[in-house]
């Protein structure tokens, strides 16, 4: 039997489970194991499992581990993703759909993959993706948290906890765009698209389970506010504290500000 990875710290913040691991590899492996277990559980209950994935360097260790776990019937997985840039050429490597295709979908071959299309007629394509979310109610969402606290591309200026839409076009704020440079995805902020399609916060929260994977020192401020600040659009990730099926996986760097300022942990 494979040895279970134990967190160095775990606790509950409102309804959100938080687990901290020593490094990114252990964090990613532990999150992958939870997701794999949930996939297998759902497939014991029904024919398919519907999943939404984030595309970002922060997800790399998790996706690598998940794609290596045996015993998952990926042919019964319906896969979607949560956001996409508007305005990039079809073959641009920064496109989130292509990133997920390279790092996950080509490896595990899900039964169905539905890509967000940010081409012509983007508003109609938002509507169509919303219909897909209704057709395939999401069982598991795997997401990250941005440096400004965003989840998907719901930056603080556009985050709406009561958004009437499931998928919409948004303007990206400067800190979000700068993060894409910090992550090495673009050389300069001028190259980062200013607009994107995103699943809204209610669409993300509609998932039965949410697994957040958040490594790195540059995420520590966002993590601190998400766990210790008010539940408010100023830190969109704070809403995860109201979801009874959410678990947040952190490495020690991402949790470092929480540890240094919260003596009761």
C-alpha positions in Angstrom: 0.0 0.0 0.0 1.3 3.4 -0.9 2.3 5.5 2.1 0.0 8.3 2.9 1.4 11.8 2.8 0.6 13.6 6.1 0.3 17.4 6.2 2.6 19.3 8.5 -0.5 21.3 9.6 -4.2 21.1 9.0 -7.1 23.0 10.3 -10.6 24.2 9.5 -11.4 27.8 8.5 -15.2 28.2 8.7 -16.1 25.2 6.4 -12.9 25.2 4.4 -10.3 22.4 5.1 -6.7 23.6 4.9 -3.7 21.3 4.6 -0.1 22.4 4.5 2.8 20.3 3.2 6.5 20.8 3.3 7.1 21.4 -0.4 5.3 21.6 -3.8 5.9 18.0 -4.7 4.2 16.6 -1.5 1.4 19.2 -1.8 0.7 18.2 -5.4 0.9 14.5 -4.6 -1.5 14.8 -1.7 -4.0 16.9 -3.7 -3.8 14.4 -6.6 -4.5 11.5 -4.2 -7.7 13.2 -2.9 -8.9 14.0 -6.4 -8.2 10.5 -7.6 -10.1 9.0 -4.6 -13.1 11.3 -5.4 -13.0 10.4 -9.1 -13.2 6.7 -8.2 -15.9 7.3 -5.7 -18.1 9.2 -8.1 -17.5 6.6 -10.8 -18.8 4.0 -8.3 -22.0 6.1 -8.1 -22.7 7.1 -11.7 -21.4 6.6 -15.2 -19.3 9.8 -15.6 -17.5 12.3 -13.5 -17.5 16.0 -14.6 -14.4 18.0 -13.8 -13.1 21.5 -14.2 -9.4 22.2 -14.3 -7.2 25.4 -13.8 -4.2 26.0 -16.1 -1.2 27.6 -14.5 2.3 26.7 -13.5 1.1 26.4 -9.9 -0.9 23.3 -11.0 2.1 21.5 -12.6 3.1 19.2 -9.7 -0.5 18.3 -9.0 -1.3 17.4 -12.6 1.8 15.4 -13.0 0.9 13.4 -9.9 -2.7 13.0 -10.9 -1.8 11.7 -14.4 0.5 9.1 -12.8 -2.1 7.6 -10.4 -3.2 4.1 -11.6 -6.8 2.8 -11.6 -8.6 5.9 -12.9 -11.0 5.3 -15.8 -10.3 8.5 -17.6 -12.6 7.4 -20.5 -15.5 8.2 -18.1 -14.3 11.7 -17.3 -15.8 14.8 -18.9 -13.2 17.6 -18.7 -13.6 21.3 -18.9 -11.5 24.3 -17.9 -12.3 27.5 -16.1 -10.8 30.4 -18.1 -9.2 31.4 -21.3 -7.5 34.5 -22.7 -9.2 36.6 -25.5 -7.0 37.7 -28.4 -4.2 35.1 -28.5 -3.4 33.3 -31.7 -4.9 29.8 -31.9 -1.5 28.1 -31.5 -0.2 30.4 -28.7 1.4 28.2 -26.0 -0.1 30.5 -23.3 -3.6 29.5 -24.2 -5.0 27.6 -21.2 -6.7 24.9 -23.3 -3.4 24.1 -25.0 -1.6 24.1 -21.7 -4.0 21.6 -20.2 -3.9 19.5 -23.4 -0.1 19.2 -23.1 0.1 18.7 -19.3 -3.0 16.5 -18.7 -5.4 15.7 -21.4 -2.9 14.2 -23.9 -1.5 12.1 -21.1 -4.7 10.7 -19.6 -7.2 10.9 -22.6 -10.5 11.9 -20.9 -13.6 10.6 -22.6 -14.7 14.1 -23.5 -12.9 17.5 -23.3 -14.8 20.7 -23.8 -12.5 23.7 -24.5 -13.4 27.3 -23.9 -13.2 29.1 -27.3 -12.3 32.8 -27.1 -12.5 33.4 -30.8 -15.2 35.2 -32.8 -18.6 35.6 -31.2 -17.3 35.3 -27.7 -20.5 36.2 -26.0 -22.4 33.4 -27.7 -19.6 31.0 -26.8 -19.9 32.0 -23.1 -23.6 31.1 -23.4 -22.8 27.8 -25.0 -20.3 26.9 -22.2 -22.9 27.8 -19.6 -25.2 25.3 -21.3 -22.4 22.7 -21.1 -22.1 23.3 -17.3 -25.9 22.7 -17.0 -25.6 19.6 -19.1 -22.6 18.3 -17.1 -23.0 19.5 -13.5 -19.5 19.7 -12.1 -18.4 17.1 -9.6 -14.8 18.2 -8.9 -13.2 21.6 -9.6 -9.4 21.8 -9.3 -8.3 25.5 -9.0 -5.6 27.8 -7.8 -5.5 31.2 -6.2 -4.0 34.2 -7.9 -1.6 36.7 -6.3 -4.6 39.2 -6.0 -6.8 36.5 -4.5 -8.6 35.7 -7.7 -10.2 32.3 -8.5 -10.4 31.5 -12.2 -10.2 35.0 -13.7 -12.6 36.6 -11.1 -10.3 39.4 -10.1 -11.4 41.7 -7.2 -12.7 44.4 -9.5 -15.1 42.0 -11.3 -15.7 39.2 -8.7 -19.4 38.8 -7.9 -20.5 36.3 -5.3 -24.0 36.5 -6.7 -23.2 36.7 -10.4 -26.3 35.8 -12.5 -24.0 34.5 -15.2 -22.1 31.2 -15.2 -19.5 32.2 -17.8 -18.6 35.8 -18.8 -16.1 38.1 -20.4 -13.9 40.1 -18.0 -11.3 42.7 -18.0 -8.1 41.5 -16.3 -6.7 43.8 -13.6 -3.0 44.9 -13.7 -1.9 42.7 -10.8 -3.4 39.6 -12.4 -1.7 40.4 -15.7 1.6 41.0 -14.0 1.3 37.6 -12.3 1.4 36.0 -15.8 4.8 37.7 -16.4 6.0 36.6 -12.9 5.0 33.1 -13.8 7.1 33.2 -16.9 4.2 32.9 -19.3 4.8 36.2 -21.0 7.9 38.4 -21.3 6.2 41.7 -20.5 2.9 42.8 -19.2 2.1 44.5 -22.6 2.0 41.0 -24.1 -0.6 39.7 -21.6 -4.2 40.0 -23.0 -6.4 42.5 -21.2 -9.6 40.4 -21.6 -10.6 36.8 -20.9 -13.5 34.4 -20.5 -14.0 33.0 -17.1 -16.4 30.8 -15.1 -18.0 33.0 -12.5 -17.8 32.4 -8.8 -21.3 30.9 -8.5 -20.3 28.5 -11.3 -17.2 27.4 -9.4 -19.1 27.1 -6.1 -21.7 24.8 -7.8 -19.2 22.0 -7.9 -19.7 19.2 -5.4 -16.1 19.3 -4.4 -13.4 21.9 -4.8 -9.7 21.1 -4.4 -7.4 24.2 -4.3 -3.7 23.8 -5.1 -1.7 26.9 -4.1 2.1 26.8 -3.8 4.8 29.5 -3.6 5.9 32.5 -1.6 4.2 34.9 -4.0 0.8 33.5 -3.0 1.3 33.9 0.7 -0.5 37.3 1.0 -3.5 36.1 -1.0 -3.6 32.9 1.2 -3.5 35.0 4.3 -6.3 37.2 3.3 -8.4 34.3 2.0 -8.2 32.5 5.3 -8.1 35.5 7.8 -9.8 38.4 6.1 -13.5 39.1 5.6 -15.4 36.9 3.1 -15.6 39.6 0.4 -14.9 40.2 -3.3 -11.8 42.1 -2.3 -10.3 38.6 -1.9 -12.4 36.4 -4.1 -10.8 33.2 -2.8 -12.3 34.0 0.7 -15.6 32.6 -0.6 -14.1 29.1 -0.5 -14.7 29.2 3.3 -18.4 28.9 2.7 -18.1 25.7 0.6 -18.6 22.5 2.6 -16.7 20.4 0.1 -13.6 22.5 -0.4 -10.0 21.6 0.6 -7.1 24.0 0.2 -3.6 22.4 -0.3 -0.7 24.7 0.4 3.1 24.3 0.5 5.0 25.8 3.4 5.9 28.9 1.4 2.3 29.8 0.5 1.3 29.3 4.2 4.3 31.2 5.6 2.4 34.4 6.3 -0.4 32.6 8.0 2.1 30.8 10.2 4.0 33.9 11.1 1.0 36.1 12.0 -1.4 33.6 13.5 -0.1 32.3 16.8 -3.0 30.1 17.5 -2.3 27.7 14.7 
